Each structure stands twice: as structure tokens, then as C-alpha cells.
């Protein structure tokens, strides 16, 4: 059975979420996920949101909904970020679960568009995202920016 979990709505998943994000995105400082996920549970503001995907009791994926994904386009928000599905579970359109939930939460938060930055070409377009241009990361790389109306 597949279950999408909002960590904010299910704080008992906090430690599992922190560990899973840290493992899946090891190039990001582990304290970033620990601090953001922990603080999001009691946050007064709508963002950030953190999600896990559980299949048969095992965490197999993660994603976030945040104000900015380390990108120069501060005029765009929110951003779906850190979408990750374990390799052995790829090819089953599980990313779509994160995208659909982020779209629902984006609309619920009063926003018109959902954004993402990625170097993948052709993947997010099949979920309705449109390429809108480039943005720049603090580490001096550029990234493609996509957007979808919710």
C-alpha cells in the first residue's frame, strides 16, 4: 500500500523524515534538513512542508514545498524541491504523488503557481510543467526553472 505523508500533519514521522532526507540528499548539510523539518512542524506560516512516500511500511521517497530552492529567482514561490524516489522504485510515476500533493497545498496556501528547478529535460513536462527560463545557484551553477499553474 502506498501512502503520502505530510510530516507537519504527522509529526511522529519527523525523525524518519530527517534521516531519509539526509541520506537521500547527502550533498546538503545534514543540519539544514534537521532544522527545517523540525521547525516546520510548529511553523505559523504555510511553508515549509515536507513529505514522505511510504510503501508497505518502508519510506521510499521524499519531497518538500519551500519558499526558495537555493535559486536566484526570489520573485517565484513556492518551490517543490528535493524530489527523490529510491532507485528500486523508480519508473512507477511515484514522483507524481509529490507533485499532486504540492499542487494541492500550493493552491490551499493561496498561490497560483508551483515552481521547480532541475537539470532534467523532458521529465517534469510530462506532469504539466512548462520551462520558463534559467536561474542561478549560490554555488555558481545555473538551473532550468519550470512552472505549473495550480
C-alpha positions in Angstrom: 0.0 0.0 0.0 1.3 3.5 -1.0 0.8 6.4 1.5 1.9 10.0 1.1 2.7 11.5 4.5 2.8 15.2 5.4 5.4 15.5 8.2 3.6 18.6 9.5 0.4 16.6 9.9 2.2 13.5 11.2 5.0 14.8 13.4 5.7 11.3 14.6 7.5 10.9 11.3 9.9 13.8 12.0 13.0 11.7 12.8 12.3 9.3 9.9 12.0 12.3 7.6 15.2 13.9 8.8 17.1 10.7 8.4 15.7 9.9 5.0 16.3 13.4 3.5 19.8 13.4 4.9 20.5 10.0 3.3 18.9 10.9 0.0 20.5 14.4 -0.3 23.9 13.8 1.3 25.4 16.8 -0.6 23.3 19.1 1.5 24.3 19.9 5.1 22.5 17.5 7.4 21.7 20.3 9.8 19.7 22.0 7.1 17.1 19.2 6.9 17.1 18.6 10.7 16.4 22.3 11.4 13.9 22.9 8.6 11.9 19.8 9.2 11.9 20.2 13.0 10.8 23.8 12.8 8.2 23.2 10.1 6.0 21.2 12.4 5.1 24.1 14.6 5.5 26.8 12.0 2.9 29.5 11.9 3.4 30.2 8.2 2.2 27.8 5.5 5.7 26.9 4.3 7.7 24.8 4.5 6.0 21.5 4.0 7.9 18.1 3.9 6.5 14.9 2.5 7.4 11.2 2.6 6.2 8.4 0.5 5.7 5.1 2.3 5.1 1.7 0.6 4.3 -1.3 2.7 5.8 0.3 5.8 9.0 1.4 4.1 9.9 5.0 3.3 10.7 5.1 -0.5 10.7 8.8 -1.3 10.6 12.4 -0.2 9.9 15.9 -1.3 9.5 19.4 0.1 7.5 22.5 -0.6 9.5 25.6 0.3 9.9 29.3 -0.3 13.1 29.1 -2.4 15.2 26.3 -3.6 18.7 28.0 -3.4 17.9 29.8 -6.7 18.2 33.5 -7.8 14.5 33.8 -8.7 13.3 35.2 -5.4 10.2 36.5 -7.2 8.9 33.0 -7.7 7.4 30.8 -4.9 6.6 28.2 -3.7 9.1 25.6 -5.0 8.7 21.9 -4.9 12.2 20.6 -4.0 14.2 17.5 -3.1 12.0 15.1 -5.0 13.6 11.7 -4.5 12.4 8.2 -5.1 14.6 5.2 -4.2 16.1 3.7 -7.3 14.4 0.3 -7.0 11.0 2.1 -7.0 11.6 4.4 -10.0 9.6 4.0 -13.2 6.3 3.8 -11.3 5.4 7.5 -11.6 5.7 7.9 -7.8 7.0 11.5 -8.2 3.5 12.4 -9.4 2.2 11.8 -5.9 4.5 14.5 -4.6 3.7 16.9 -7.4 -0.1 16.5 -7.0 0.1 17.0 -3.2 2.4 20.0 -3.7 -0.1 21.5 -6.2 -3.0 21.0 -3.8 -1.0 22.5 -0.9 0.2 25.4 -3.1 -3.4 26.2 -4.1 -4.5 25.9 -0.4 -1.8 28.3 0.5 -3.2 30.9 -1.9 -0.6 30.6 -4.6 -1.3 30.5 -8.3 1.9 28.7 -9.5 4.2 25.9 -8.3 7.9 26.2 -9.4 10.8 23.8 -9.6 14.4 23.9 -10.6 16.2 21.0 -12.2 18.6 19.9 -14.9 16.2 17.1 -16.1 14.8 17.8 -19.5 11.6 16.1 -20.5 10.7 14.6 -17.1 8.6 17.3 -15.5 7.0 18.4 -18.7 5.0 15.1 -18.7 3.4 16.3 -15.4 2.4 19.6 -17.0 5.3 21.8 -16.0 6.5 24.4 -18.5 10.1 25.6 -18.9 10.2 29.4 -18.1 14.0 30.1 -18.1 17.2 29.8 -16.1 18.1 30.8 -12.5 21.4 30.8 -10.7 22.5 29.0 -7.6 24.8 30.4 -4.9 27.5 27.8 -5.9 27.6 29.5 -9.4 25.7 26.8 -11.3 22.6 27.6 -13.3 19.4 25.5 -13.4 16.4 25.3 -15.6 13.2 26.6 -14.0 9.8 25.1 -14.6 6.3 26.3 -13.5 2.8 24.9 -13.4 -0.4 26.7 -12.7 -2.4 25.2 -9.9 
